[in-house]
Amino acid sequence: MSVSSLDQLCVNTIRTLSIDAVQKANSGHPGMPMGIADVAYVLWTRFLKHNPENPDWVNRDRFVLSAGHGSMLLYSLLHVSGYDLSIDEIKKFRQLGSKTPGHPENTVTPGVEMTTGPLGQGFATGVGMAMAETFLASSFNTPDYSVIDHFTYAIVSDGDLMEGISHEAASLAGHLKLGKLIYLYDSNRISIDGSTDLAFTEDVAKRFEAYGWHIQTIDGHNHDSIEAAITEAKDVHTQPSLIICKTHIGFGSPNKQDSASSHGSPLGEEEVILTKKQLRWEADELFHVPDEVVQQFRSWSDAGSEMEEKWKETMKDFEADHPELAVSFKNAIHHQLPVNFEELLPVFETDETGLASRKSSGLVLTELKEHLPNLIGGSADLTGSNNTELKDKGIFTPNNRTGQNVHYGVREHAMAAAANGMALHGGVIPYTGTFFIFTDYMRPAIRLGALMETPSIFVLTHDSIGLGEDGPTHQPVEHLASLRAMPNVTVIRPGDANEVAYAWKNALERTDGPTLLVLTRQNIPTLPRTTANAASLTERGAYVYRDTKQTEPEAILIASGSELHLAIEAQNELLEQGVNTRVVSMPSWELFQQQDKAYQESVLPSSVIKRVAVEAGSTFGWERWVGSEGKVIGMDTFGESGPYKQLYEHFGITRQAVIEAVLNL
Amino acid sequence: MSVSSLDQLCVNTIRTLSIDAVQKANSGHPGMPMGIADVAYVLWTRFLKHNPENPDWVNRDRFVLSAGHGSMLLYSLLHVSGYDLSIDEIKKFRQLGSKTPGHPENTVTPGVEMTTGPLGQGFATGVGMAMAETFLASSFNTPDYSVIDHFTYAIVSDGDLMEGISHEAASLAGHLKLGKLIYLYDSNRISIDGSTDLAFTEDVAKRFEAYGWHIQTIDGHNHDSIEAAITEAKDVHTQPSLIICKTHIGFGSPNKQDSASSHGSPLGEEEVILTKKQLRWEADELFHVPDEVVQQFRSWSDAGSEMEEKWKETMKDFEADHPELAVSFKNAIHHQLPVNFEELLPVFETDETGLASRKSSGLVLTELKEHLPNLIGGSADLTGSNNTELKDKGIFTPNNRTGQNVHYGVREHAMAAAANGMALHGGVIPYTGTFFIFTDYMRPAIRLGALMETPSIFVLTHDSIGLGEDGPTHQPVEHLASLRAMPNVTVIRPGDANEVAYAWKNALERTDGPTLLVLTRQNIPTLPRTTANAASLTERGAYVYRDTKQTEPEAILIASGSELHLAIEAQNELLEQGVNTRVVSMPSWELFQQQDKAYQESVLPSSVIKRVAVEAGSTFGWERWVGSEGKVIGMDTFGESGPYKQLYEHFGITRQAVIEAVLNL
């Protein structure tokens, strides 16, 4: 093994910081940082292009610790590299309010690219980062200027590779020939339950070859091998790279190395002493970072800082030589939408027949695509059904890196994670499409996007029994409730084409979390509008679509999406019967909850307790808006296969049911 | 191509039935049945051991149509084979109330083994069926009797193989060397968006070789090749088999064969005529089934019927020679629990310190394992944390098929689907384990289990911020709400060790859907009990744990799981302050909702509107129980990393908060 004593000191600093932090917290995972420290050290001091003084430099290499439980590895690297992460924060590992939570979180710690912990997510999210990189590079680089040119690295674990999402993402990355994606696989042959032989005996190299990846297998403790492998991987331009690093989990621990006991628990005080002895470390030196180690890492950080300075200089020349491209680049990077953005939205004429909201969504995209050159979207093999195509904007392929249409294949989970990755990378506006029911397949990635505050947009069509014949396997019932319950997700289920336009506006303007657009398969009327019920009110989450009299209504009908027109029809009949009702369109609970109390009260006055909500989905949660006295018309069973109008009748989601509910109150 | 004219007639009957049904419904997927008809025909008339007169024969081969959108293939096969599926039902394809819904549903149509449609599910569920088969075969077969001995076949599609769950399941099946699993891959190179080249260019054969599967590639229209391949696959005993069948989607359609246009839409009347002409079929003969075709299929069905008769004879001898084993077998097959089942449950002594409900769950399993020899469970690499191990019951491996502990690896999604498959197969009681947060990873399989009414049991530990330091990536918030919203799922979050015992009882006795046991990482007290608040009341979903006075309470506290004891402590203090409160333990909304109104009213009297619910999770939906006047103490943001007691304080889920909420009402 060719490791100089300084190198050894650096690696052991990472190891001992990890050991000490986990021991002090009495909680955490020491084994992985100890095992992969050599690989991480070589990457972080010989390859990784980054500037700890500016973690947001857009042209930095991206580093993802997909195996997020090894968070102390990353915190140790960030600390010694000079990121804003003090030794005091390291000492507060896993404590409330620290910058060193149990798993890395991009919203908490400078230098953490993404939140990881749920296995496989980092693997798939990195693919999105690499996609964004190559899209931007092809969009903005010129023969004389390299504006965007960086690698995406990740450390991935056995657990990552067992998760299904790793398959989807790896297959996609191989298909897309993402040459600047380099993953280092920490092959330590140990999982929580014990040896990976218990459950994981596949031939990983062969599997990834089948995906079209470039494979190398190395000793993960040999620095020369690590350096040579990364160098080779960088030179492979038409394949993503997997470097299989054979490592020893808990490296250096006399009794716990190569054992599951080092995986998820502190080593224990006694074993810490023994391990430090084996690593030739002073046992009583806690959280010790030798000066020469700091120097070693900082000299690389300084080089990174210089690289950014040089890049900035280049950018000045680029601006001078390519002023329009430079403006376009800045707009992209800063998520700057056109100034007259609202005016660009299509306006749909009143139309009783109307059109499916998935179709109006497609028309909005068609309108916006000329103004948003960094929009990059796609569907999980339902492009035509989801109406997600940006016509004439090309397909994103190895030969056309500026194509704005991604064919994700039937890979919903990787698609959602890739969109997270693109949003994290910045410079592009990612959206995805599938049937609403298949949010179940991408739920972990939607949740992680919400936690990471990534503004990706989900086009989710076929939103209820309204999809008809495909039946209960395809009919969402509980999905609205289950996603409204998720923190920091904006769910919008627009009630007509003009609400769709403003739903898109809201989604595109959002910068701190995902937006889900929930759209119909079937036609819905495009409703008449005045200033009083302008479609822009969609952005307030709920609004009075129509009162029948000037006086306070006797009852309120609340509806979303395809049931809005049904509520309006009921309102008409109720008026004939002398009942003064209000119709409230409620496309988004979350947006409404963000309004001030006065607005909320103006839409849903507390004094009116006769309330009926109607939505072709689970009634779950609607008590919040209708109150104890109210009534919810919806369904709490699975759907059925049949023509959709019959299904609405069958499940009792009808104008008549709304009318009766009001009259019964 | 060596296809006799009778064979051709049979295959074209399947094709034309599918074409006609889709055309009549004006909805559906004709291309896949047309393309794979040859393969299906050979399988169904030369190999599949089944008896259409008894679709429930336990020793039948299992056939899964993983690509459920090709439902007309299956309906055609069932009809011509003589299952209880008339031509009139075929004519009602995709109509409300028919036995021929858009995607196959096991609860609707005799002979449909499982509900399919969401891609990848059939692939992974079949793995569970094969696991159950080999477990039962090894448990009950003797040198002289073969009680269980059958194959599990599936037809899988490009879409199935793109889904991540196919990776998890295939890797697991290869690891487990499931030799009696034979999958026929309909490789037609067409997906909804167009050529699979758009998104799916991996080397499938190599990928599956990497998993340890046996691979063959054949012309999927050559009957001899199909027969030879299945014969060879049956002879491979230590590897699952993938037979890659090269087919033409929409086979026979002059203008739509090999095109995405035949995938998901009717051919159109004109093309139907042209196709029938090409298939040498009378264009005006709709839903035509020639007599000789019926004879051909029925002669195979008769053979199946004879096989079952013979098996029944064998079983009589088996009963005579191995009476105890035979009783055990019957109990297993009929989901017969021990007669004194309730008495077998452990009783936990009152204990203020108590123990984590994941631990009491483990103790319940330890108690029950000696009485339930067909319990087969495992965890997604969290065995120790989930307390799911059946000690001394062995690990399920290729060399130990009677092991009751399955190491699923970090493959939550395939695990859940495999459990569905085992439950569908029958004869075993499957349970699985992971962290509650990772229900997100297996949500499509949980939902499908609910739809299929499969009684699998999910042990879901680390159920809230109570898990502490692992932080927001691991802390469920919205998960209780999101799963309570799902139809036909029973969610039980027991409040102490004795509630855990009855939660297990309820789960084990359920036969018509999945049960989710939601358990703590942290200790919770074991509560004192009398006859009035016996733990058996857990099965009613909610019950009065304690009143402080004989009179009607002024306020009601409702709590589940780890917050039950917190409510009780608040109740004590409120009594000191002269407030008469009731504590209701509510481990399961679903079970409570199944009670009659009188019982519900006795627990939550309408007259008491001052209600406070407390649960360490999203407040979403709790308005149902506390009403408009009530208050919910919970959280609607993501969690944080830190010691759990600090987190409870931080998020305001405290005894004091409960007390104040009551006093404020």
Interface residues (C-beta under 8 A of the other chain):
Chain A: A25 S27 G28 G68 R94 Q95 L96 G97 S98 P101 G102 H103 E105 T115 T116 G117 P118 L119 D158 G159 M162 E163 G164 I165 S166 H167 E168 S171 L172 G174 H175 S191 I192 D193 T196 L198 A199 F200 T201 E202 D203 V204 A205 K206 R207 E209 A210 Y211 G212 S379 D381 L382 T383 G384 S385 I395 H407 Y408 G409 V410 R411 H413 A414 I437 F438 D440 Y441 R443 P444 R447 L448 A450 L451 G468 E469 D470 G471 P472 T473 H474 V477 E478 A481 S482 L483 R484 A485 M486 P487 N488 I609 S618 F620 G621 E623 R624 G627 S628 E629 D636 T637 F638 E640 S641 G642 P643 Q646 L647 H650
Chain B: A25 S27 G28 G68 R94 Q95 L96 G97 S98 P101 G102 H103 E105 T115 T116 G117 P118 L119 D158 G159 M162 E163 G164 I165 S166 H167 E168 S171 L172 G174 H175 S191 I192 D193 L198 A199 F200 T201 E202 D203 V204 A205 K206 R207 E209 A210 Y211 G212 S379 D381 L382 T383 G384 S385 I395 H407 Y408 G409 V410 R411 H413 A414 I437 F438 D440 Y441 R443 P444 R447 L448 A450 L451 G468 E469 D470 G471 P472 T473 H474 V477 E478 A481 S482 L483 R484 A485 M486 P487 N488 I609 S618 F620 G621 E623 R624 G627 S628 E629 D636 T637 F638 E640 S641 G642 P643 Q646 L647 H650
